Amino acid sequence: MVKRIVLFFAVLGLIVTACSRQEAATAVPPPTVTETAAAATPIPTPTAKPTATPQPTPVLPSISVADQPLTDDGEITIAGVVSTQPGWAVVYAMDDAGELGQILGAAPVETGVNKALTLTVDPLQASPTLTAILHVDEGESGAFEYPDGPDEPLQWEGGIIADTFNLDFQVTLPSITVSAQEVGEDGLVTIESVTAPQPGWLVIQADDHGELGTYLGSAPLQEGLNRDLTISIAWREGTPTLYAVFYEDNGRPQRLDIPGEDVPFTINGQPVLKAFSATYPPDIYVLDQPIVDGIFEVERVISNGPGWLVAYFDDEGEAGLIIGSAPLKDGLNERVKVEVLETAVTPIIHLRLHEDTEPGDDFDFPRVDQPIRYQDRLPQTITFNTEPGNYLAVADQPRQPDSSSVTIPLVVVEEPAWLVIYTDDNGRAGEILGETLLSLGINRDVTVEIDPEKAGETLIAALHLDAGETGGFELDGPDVPLQRNRRPVQVAFSWMDIED
């Protein structure tokens, strides 16, 4: 009984204690959150980020070419090209100054990356260093149109896209082998060998102040090696230096067309040729002419070594006494003026070459300066007429655009005279187009201003006497046409328009 009372009071004590704790908890007010504090510390709200769009890498145009060999097939490889648009990889030759030369070939390029492009060039036109340039294709698609078209080099950041590369030539090049030689009176020149990459012509030309001059002779060439060629030349027009020149055969087959379609074969823009020295028989070329103020002129003289051109008067068809002389240099002498004793001039003058035994001294014959002998004989004298009358030589000539003049190569007059140009009237002199006053003696390359509006394809050159007022052409007065054998001294020639 006592245990139950004790247990009752223990439980009651626990209940009282619990109630006291509950009241205490209710009595304490909860903490208050102010509006200011709430505003200062907002609860962040997550924001969705947009998905990033991938950006393409910009295309940078480029061209790359490696140094490479060049063989007879002419194939060039361009390692790689990157282009922003369709275009062309174009290969240029380089000139001696390192500037761009001619275009050798072009290969099409697609937008993007292009690898191992190939193109073919003429190996004989290639220079040791080439340049590849990226061009656009702005004109007809797939047709390279430049420089006469819109396919210009691609411009990128103010410049062009280019790469320079070198060639190792493994090409069969044309060659000419010829030695210095003496040309005899038969005019034969020997060429030891010619290697020709194609059929053509081997042409011998004179020297014109370091340039190719008069055509003297030729021989056909077969493709490959040609040995021991013999060419007959007009040796009297030869010069101490001659050129053996390889010409293409572009015109009529087996016919040499120069001037015309047959032109010198070139490598890198330079003709394939070989210069060589030549000596000739002693020779004199002179025109009939009057003696003017005691002087006459000889067109050309070939002297083997220093010498003298000597004039003799005529003694019943033979060379008489010496009446004048002029010094000569070794080789070709042109337009040599000879002063003579005018009172001793005869209608025929004889000319002969003499040695210059003591160079620098005056002509001293017969003590020294003996006549030249050729092949152990004394050559015949060359003669000319000092009373030739009046004559002229014309040449057909092209009519240049906007041209208002013609040129007459040679006029010789022994009295004051006019050169007059006429229209052609069925083979007779028609309307006068122009005239010019002539000097006594030899007149070369005479230019006459004419009225081109009235000129036809055929013109007539004629000579008129200058018998009235000096320097004034008086057609209806005393300046009548000059005659020879009772016929006017006149010659027709063509003045044709140049074909496009």
C-alpha positions as CSV (number, residue, x, y, z in Angstrom):
1,M,0.0,0.0,0.0
2,V,2.8,2.3,0.9
3,K,4.6,1.5,-2.5
4,R,1.5,2.4,-4.6
5,I,1.2,5.8,-2.8
6,V,4.8,6.6,-3.5
7,L,4.4,5.6,-7.2
8,F,1.3,7.9,-7.5
9,F,3.2,10.9,-6.2
10,A,6.1,10.3,-8.5
11,V,4.0,10.2,-11.6
12,L,2.2,13.3,-10.4
13,G,5.5,15.1,-10.0
14,L,6.5,14.3,-13.6
15,I,3.2,15.6,-14.9
16,V,3.5,18.9,-13.0
17,T,7.1,19.4,-14.3
18,A,6.0,18.8,-17.9
19,C,3.2,21.4,-17.7
20,S,5.5,23.9,-16.2
21,R,7.9,23.6,-19.1
22,Q,5.1,23.9,-21.7
23,E,3.9,27.2,-20.1
24,A,7.4,28.5,-20.1
25,A,7.8,27.7,-23.7
26,T,4.5,29.5,-24.6
27,A,5.5,32.6,-22.7
28,V,8.6,33.3,-24.8
29,P,7.6,35.3,-28.0
30,P,9.1,34.1,-31.3
31,P,11.7,36.3,-33.0
32,T,10.4,39.0,-35.4
33,V,11.9,39.6,-38.9
34,T,11.8,43.2,-40.0
35,E,10.9,44.3,-43.6
36,T,14.3,46.1,-44.0
37,A,16.2,42.9,-43.2
38,A,14.0,40.9,-45.5
39,A,14.6,43.3,-48.4
40,A,18.4,43.3,-47.9
41,T,18.8,39.6,-48.2
42,P,16.5,38.4,-51.1
43,I,16.5,34.7,-52.0
44,P,18.2,34.4,-55.4
45,T,16.2,32.9,-58.3
46,P,18.2,30.8,-60.8
47,T,18.2,32.2,-64.4
48,A,18.5,29.8,-67.4
49,K,21.6,30.6,-69.7
50,P,21.2,30.5,-73.6
51,T,23.0,27.6,-75.3
52,A,26.2,28.9,-77.1
53,T,26.2,28.7,-81.0
54,P,29.4,27.2,-82.5
55,Q,31.4,29.9,-84.6
56,P,33.2,28.7,-87.8
57,T,37.0,29.3,-88.0
58,P,37.6,32.1,-90.6
59,V,39.1,30.9,-93.9
60,L,42.5,32.5,-94.6
61,P,43.4,32.3,-98.3
62,S,46.9,30.9,-99.0
63,I,48.9,29.2,-101.8
64,S,52.0,27.0,-101.3
65,V,54.4,25.6,-103.9
66,A,57.6,23.7,-103.2
67,D,60.8,23.9,-105.3
68,Q,60.7,21.1,-107.9
69,P,62.2,19.7,-111.1
70,L,60.9,20.7,-114.5
71,T,61.1,18.1,-117.3
72,D,60.1,18.1,-120.9
73,D,56.4,17.4,-120.0
74,G,56.3,20.8,-118.4
75,E,54.2,19.6,-115.4
76,I,54.1,21.9,-112.3
77,T,52.6,20.8,-109.0
78,I,51.1,23.3,-106.5
79,A,51.1,21.7,-103.1
80,G,48.1,23.4,-101.6
81,V,45.6,26.3,-102.1
82,V,43.0,27.7,-99.6
83,S,40.5,30.0,-101.3
84,T,37.5,31.9,-100.1
85,Q,35.8,31.5,-103.5
86,P,36.2,29.7,-106.8
87,G,39.3,30.9,-108.6
88,W,42.6,30.0,-110.3
89,A,46.1,29.2,-109.2
90,V,48.2,31.0,-111.9
91,V,51.9,30.5,-112.5
92,Y,54.0,33.4,-113.8
93,A,57.6,33.5,-115.2
94,M,60.0,36.1,-113.7
95,D,62.1,38.5,-115.7
96,D,65.7,39.4,-115.1
97,A,64.7,42.2,-112.7
98,G,62.7,39.9,-110.6
99,E,59.4,41.3,-111.8
100,L,56.4,39.2,-112.9
101,G,56.7,38.1,-116.6
102,Q,54.3,36.2,-118.8
103,I,51.6,33.9,-117.6
104,L,52.7,30.2,-118.2
105,G,49.6,28.4,-117.0
106,A,46.5,28.3,-114.7
107,A,44.7,25.6,-112.7
108,P,41.1,25.9,-111.3
109,V,40.6,26.3,-107.6
110,E,37.5,25.4,-105.5
111,T,36.3,27.2,-102.4
112,G,38.1,25.8,-99.4
113,V,41.1,23.5,-99.4
114,N,42.7,22.3,-102.6
115,K,45.6,19.9,-102.6
116,A,48.2,18.8,-105.2
117,L,47.0,20.9,-108.1
118,T,48.8,20.3,-111.4
119,L,49.2,22.4,-114.5
120,T,51.3,22.3,-117.6
121,V,53.7,25.0,-118.8
122,D,55.9,25.4,-121.8
123,P,59.3,24.3,-120.3
124,L,61.2,26.5,-122.8
125,Q,59.4,29.6,-121.6
126,A,59.9,29.0,-117.9
127,S,62.4,31.1,-115.9
128,P,64.5,29.6,-113.1
129,T,62.2,31.2,-110.5
130,L,58.4,31.2,-110.9
131,T,55.6,32.7,-108.9
132,A,52.2,31.2,-108.2
133,I,49.3,33.7,-107.5
134,L,45.7,33.1,-106.4
135,H,43.2,34.7,-108.9
136,V,39.4,35.0,-108.6
137,D,37.0,33.4,-111.2
138,E,34.7,36.4,-111.7
139,G,33.9,36.0,-115.4
140,E,32.6,32.9,-117.2
141,S,32.8,30.0,-114.8
142,G,35.7,27.7,-115.6
143,A,37.3,30.0,-118.2
144,F,40.5,31.8,-117.2
145,E,40.0,35.4,-118.3
146,Y,43.1,37.5,-117.6
147,P,44.6,40.0,-118.3
148,D,41.8,40.6,-120.9
149,G,39.1,39.8,-118.4
150,P,37.8,40.0,-114.8
151,D,39.8,37.2,-113.3
152,E,42.1,39.5,-111.3
153,P,44.5,38.4,-108.5
154,L,42.5,37.9,-105.3
155,Q,42.9,40.9,-103.0
156,W,43.2,40.1,-99.3
157,E,44.0,42.7,-96.6
158,G,45.5,45.0,-99.2
159,G,47.7,42.4,-100.9
160,I,47.7,39.4,-103.1
161,I,48.2,35.7,-102.2
162,A,51.4,34.4,-103.8
163,D,54.3,32.0,-103.4
164,T,57.7,32.0,-105.2
165,F,59.5,28.7,-106.0
166,N,62.6,27.5,-107.9
167,L,62.9,25.0,-110.7
168,D,65.6,22.4,-111.3
169,F,65.7,22.3,-115.1
170,Q,65.8,18.8,-116.6
171,V,64.7,19.9,-120.0
172,T,66.2,19.2,-123.5
173,L,67.1,22.8,-124.6
174,P,67.7,23.8,-128.2
175,S,71.4,24.6,-129.1
176,I,73.4,25.8,-132.0
177,T,77.1,25.1,-132.5
178,V,79.0,27.2,-135.0
179,S,82.6,28.4,-135.3
180,A,84.3,31.5,-136.6
181,Q,85.0,31.0,-140.3
182,E,86.1,32.5,-143.6
183,V,83.4,33.0,-146.1
184,G,84.6,32.6,-149.7
185,E,83.2,34.0,-152.9
186,D,80.8,31.1,-153.0
187,G,79.1,32.5,-149.9
188,L,78.9,29.2,-148.0
189,V,78.6,29.2,-144.2
190,T,78.9,25.9,-142.2
191,I,76.9,25.2,-139.1
192,E,78.3,22.3,-137.1
193,S,75.1,21.3,-135.3
194,V,71.6,22.4,-134.2
195,T,69.5,20.6,-131.7
196,A,65.8,21.5,-132.4
197,P,62.9,20.7,-130.2
198,Q,60.6,21.0,-133.2
199,P,60.9,21.5,-137.0
200,G,61.9,24.9,-138.0
201,W,64.6,27.0,-139.8
202,L,68.2,28.0,-139.2
203,V,68.5,31.5,-140.4
204,I,71.8,33.5,-140.9
205,Q,71.4,37.2,-140.2
206,A,73.7,40.2,-140.3
207,D,74.5,42.3,-137.3
208,D,72.8,45.7,-136.9
209,H,74.5,47.4,-134.0
210,G,74.1,44.4,-131.8
211,E,70.6,43.5,-133.0
212,L,69.4,41.0,-135.6
213,G,69.8,42.6,-139.0
214,T,69.4,41.7,-142.7
215,Y,68.4,38.1,-143.6
216,L,71.2,36.5,-145.6
217,G,70.3,32.8,-146.0
218,S,68.6,29.8,-144.4
219,A,68.2,26.0,-144.1
220,P,65.4,23.8,-142.9
221,L,65.7,22.0,-139.5
222,Q,64.3,18.6,-138.5
223,E,63.3,17.9,-134.9
224,G,66.2,16.6,-133.0
225,L,69.9,16.8,-133.9
226,N,70.9,18.4,-137.3
227,R,74.6,18.1,-138.2
228,D,76.9,19.8,-140.7
229,L,74.5,22.3,-142.3
230,T,75.7,24.3,-145.2
231,I,74.0,27.6,-146.0
232,S,74.6,29.9,-148.9
233,I,74.4,33.6,-147.9
234,A,74.5,36.9,-149.6
235,W,78.0,37.5,-148.4
236,R,78.3,41.0,-149.9
237,E,75.7,42.1,-147.3
238,G,77.5,40.3,-144.5
239,T,78.9,41.8,-141.4
240,P,82.0,40.8,-139.3
241,T,79.6,39.3,-136.8
242,L,76.8,37.0,-138.0
243,Y,73.9,35.4,-136.1
244,A,72.7,31.8,-136.6
245,V,69.1,32.0,-135.4
246,F,66.5,29.2,-134.8
247,Y,63.1,30.2,-136.3
248,E,59.8,28.5,-135.8
249,D,57.9,27.1,-138.8
250,N,54.5,28.7,-138.2
251,G,53.5,29.7,-141.7
252,R,53.4,27.7,-144.9
253,P,55.0,24.2,-144.4
254,Q,58.5,24.0,-145.8
255,R,58.5,27.7,-146.7
256,L,60.3,30.4,-144.8
257,D,57.9,33.3,-144.1
258,I,59.9,36.2,-142.8
259,P,58.9,38.8,-142.2
260,G,55.6,37.1,-141.4
261,E,54.5,34.1,-139.3
262,D,57.9,32.5,-138.9
263,V,59.5,34.2,-135.9
264,P,62.6,33.4,-133.8
265,F,62.1,30.6,-131.3
266,T,62.5,32.0,-127.8
267,I,63.3,30.8,-124.3
268,N,62.3,33.1,-121.5
269,G,61.5,35.7,-124.1
270,Q,65.0,35.6,-125.7
271,P,65.7,34.3,-129.2
272,V,67.7,31.1,-129.6
273,L,70.8,32.2,-131.5
274,K,74.5,31.9,-131.7
275,A,76.8,34.8,-132.8
276,F,80.0,34.0,-134.7
277,S,82.8,35.9,-136.5
278,A,83.1,35.9,-140.3
279,T,85.7,37.2,-142.8
280,Y,85.0,37.8,-146.5
281,P,86.7,38.4,-149.7
282,P,87.7,42.0,-150.2
283,D,84.6,43.8,-151.5
284,I,83.3,47.2,-152.5
285,Y,79.6,48.1,-153.1
286,V,79.0,51.5,-154.7
287,L,76.1,53.3,-156.4
288,D,76.3,55.3,-159.7
289,Q,76.3,58.9,-158.6
290,P,77.6,62.3,-159.5
291,I,80.7,63.8,-157.8
292,V,79.3,66.6,-155.6
293,D,81.9,69.2,-154.3
294,G,84.7,66.7,-155.1
295,I,83.2,63.9,-153.0
296,F,81.5,60.6,-153.7
297,E,80.2,58.0,-151.3
298,V,80.6,54.2,-151.2
299,E,77.8,52.2,-149.7
300,R,80.0,49.6,-148.0
301,V,83.5,48.1,-148.0
302,I,84.8,45.0,-146.4
303,S,88.4,45.2,-145.4
304,N,90.4,42.3,-143.8
305,G,92.5,44.5,-141.5
306,P,93.1,48.3,-141.8
307,G,93.3,49.4,-145.3
308,W,92.6,52.1,-147.9
309,L,89.8,52.6,-150.4
310,V,91.5,54.1,-153.5
311,A,89.9,55.8,-156.5
312,Y,91.5,55.8,-160.0
313,F,90.4,57.7,-163.1
314,D,89.5,55.8,-166.2
315,D,92.1,55.3,-168.9
316,E,90.4,53.6,-171.8
317,G,88.6,51.1,-169.7
318,E,91.5,50.5,-167.3
319,A,92.4,52.0,-163.9
320,G,94.6,55.0,-164.6
321,L,96.2,57.4,-162.1
322,I,95.1,57.6,-158.4
323,I,92.8,60.6,-157.8
324,G,91.7,60.1,-154.2
325,S,91.7,57.7,-151.2
326,A,90.0,57.1,-147.8
327,P,91.1,55.1,-144.8
328,L,89.3,51.9,-143.8
329,K,89.0,50.0,-140.5
330,D,89.1,46.3,-140.2
331,G,85.8,44.6,-141.2
332,L,82.7,46.4,-142.4
333,N,82.9,50.1,-143.4
334,E,79.6,51.8,-144.4
335,R,79.0,55.0,-146.4
336,V,82.7,55.8,-146.9
337,K,83.2,59.3,-148.2
338,V,86.1,59.7,-150.7
339,E,87.5,63.1,-151.7
340,V,89.0,63.2,-155.2
341,L,90.8,65.7,-157.5
342,E,87.7,67.1,-159.2
343,T,89.5,68.2,-162.3
344,A,90.6,64.6,-162.9
345,V,87.2,63.0,-162.6
346,T,86.2,60.8,-165.6
347,P,82.7,59.4,-166.4
348,I,83.9,56.1,-165.0
349,I,85.8,55.8,-161.7
350,H,87.7,52.6,-160.7
351,L,87.9,51.5,-157.1
352,R,90.4,49.2,-155.5
353,L,91.4,48.2,-151.9
354,H,95.0,48.7,-150.7
355,E,96.8,47.6,-147.6
356,D,97.5,50.0,-144.8
357,T,101.1,48.9,-144.2
358,E,101.9,51.7,-141.7
359,P,98.6,52.4,-139.8
360,G,98.3,56.0,-138.7
361,D,100.3,57.4,-141.6
362,D,98.9,58.9,-144.8
363,F,98.3,56.8,-147.9
364,D,101.8,56.2,-149.3
365,F,101.7,54.2,-152.6
366,P,103.8,52.9,-154.3
367,R,106.4,53.0,-151.6
368,V,104.1,50.9,-149.3
369,D,100.3,50.4,-149.1
370,Q,100.2,48.0,-152.1
371,P,96.9,46.8,-153.6
372,I,95.2,43.9,-151.8
373,R,95.6,40.5,-153.4
374,Y,93.0,37.7,-152.8
375,Q,93.8,34.0,-153.3
376,D,97.1,35.1,-154.9
377,R,95.5,37.3,-157.5
378,L,94.7,41.0,-157.9
379,P,90.9,41.4,-157.9
380,Q,89.2,43.3,-160.7
381,T,88.4,46.9,-159.9
382,I,84.9,48.0,-159.0
383,T,83.5,50.8,-161.2
384,F,80.7,53.4,-161.1
385,N,79.3,56.0,-163.4
386,T,79.7,59.6,-162.4
387,E,77.1,60.7,-164.9
388,P,74.2,58.5,-163.9
389,G,71.4,60.9,-164.6
390,N,68.6,61.1,-162.0
391,Y,67.0,58.0,-160.6
392,L,65.1,56.7,-157.5
393,A,64.4,53.4,-155.8
394,V,61.1,52.7,-154.0
395,A,59.8,50.0,-151.6
396,D,56.3,48.8,-150.8
397,Q,55.4,49.9,-147.3
398,P,52.6,49.4,-144.8
399,R,50.2,52.2,-144.1
400,Q,50.4,52.9,-140.4
401,P,47.4,54.1,-138.4
402,D,47.1,57.9,-138.6
403,S,50.1,57.9,-140.9
404,S,50.6,61.0,-143.1
405,S,53.9,60.3,-144.7
406,V,55.7,57.9,-147.0
407,T,59.5,57.0,-147.2
408,I,61.5,56.6,-150.4
409,P,64.6,54.6,-149.7
410,L,67.0,56.1,-152.4
411,V,67.0,59.1,-154.7
412,V,70.0,60.2,-156.7
413,V,70.0,63.5,-158.5
414,E,72.7,65.4,-160.4
415,E,70.8,68.7,-160.5
416,P,68.4,70.5,-158.1
417,A,65.2,68.5,-158.0
418,W,61.9,67.7,-156.1
419,L,60.6,64.4,-155.1
420,V,56.9,64.4,-155.7
421,I,54.2,61.9,-154.6
422,Y,51.2,61.4,-156.8
423,T,48.0,59.3,-156.7
424,D,47.9,56.5,-159.2
425,D,45.6,57.1,-162.1
426,N,45.5,53.8,-164.0
427,G,49.3,53.7,-164.1
428,R,49.8,57.4,-164.7
429,A,50.6,60.2,-162.2
430,G,47.3,61.6,-160.9
431,E,46.8,64.2,-158.1
432,I,49.8,65.5,-156.2
433,L,49.8,64.5,-152.5
434,G,53.1,66.0,-151.4
435,E,56.6,67.0,-152.3
436,T,60.1,67.6,-150.8
437,L,63.3,69.3,-152.0
438,L,66.3,67.0,-152.6
439,S,70.1,67.5,-152.1
440,L,72.4,66.9,-155.0
441,G,73.9,63.4,-155.1
442,I,72.6,60.5,-152.9
443,N,69.5,61.0,-150.8
444,R,68.5,58.1,-148.5
445,D,65.2,57.4,-146.7
446,V,63.5,60.5,-147.9
447,T,60.3,61.2,-146.0
448,V,57.5,63.0,-147.8
449,E,54.4,64.4,-146.0
450,I,51.2,63.6,-148.0
451,D,47.4,64.0,-147.7
452,P,46.3,60.6,-146.5
453,E,42.6,61.2,-147.2
454,K,43.3,61.3,-150.9
455,A,45.9,58.5,-151.0
456,G,45.0,55.1,-152.4
457,E,46.7,51.7,-152.1
458,T,49.1,52.6,-155.0
459,L,51.2,55.7,-155.1
460,I,53.7,57.1,-157.6
461,A,57.0,58.7,-156.8
462,A,58.4,61.1,-159.4
463,L,61.2,63.6,-159.9
464,H,60.7,67.3,-160.9
465,L,63.3,69.9,-161.8
466,D,63.8,72.8,-159.3
467,A,64.3,75.4,-162.0
468,G,62.4,78.3,-160.6
469,E,62.6,80.0,-157.2
470,T,64.9,77.9,-155.1
471,G,62.9,76.0,-152.4
472,G,59.5,76.8,-153.9
473,F,57.7,74.1,-155.8
474,E,56.2,75.6,-159.0
475,L,54.2,72.9,-160.7
476,D,52.6,75.2,-163.2
477,G,55.9,77.0,-163.8
478,P,59.4,75.8,-164.6
479,D,59.5,72.8,-162.2
480,V,58.7,70.3,-164.8
481,P,59.0,66.5,-164.5
482,L,62.5,65.1,-165.0
483,Q,62.9,62.7,-167.9
484,R,65.1,59.8,-168.8
485,N,65.1,58.4,-172.3
486,R,62.2,60.8,-173.0
487,R,60.1,59.3,-170.2
488,P,59.3,60.7,-166.8
489,V,61.4,59.5,-163.9
490,Q,58.7,57.9,-161.8
491,V,58.1,54.6,-160.0
492,A,54.9,53.1,-158.5
493,F,54.7,51.5,-155.0
494,S,52.0,50.2,-152.7
495,W,50.9,51.9,-149.5
496,M,48.6,49.3,-147.9
497,D,46.7,49.3,-144.6
498,I,48.0,47.0,-141.9
499,E,45.7,44.1,-141.4
500,D,44.4,43.6,-137.8
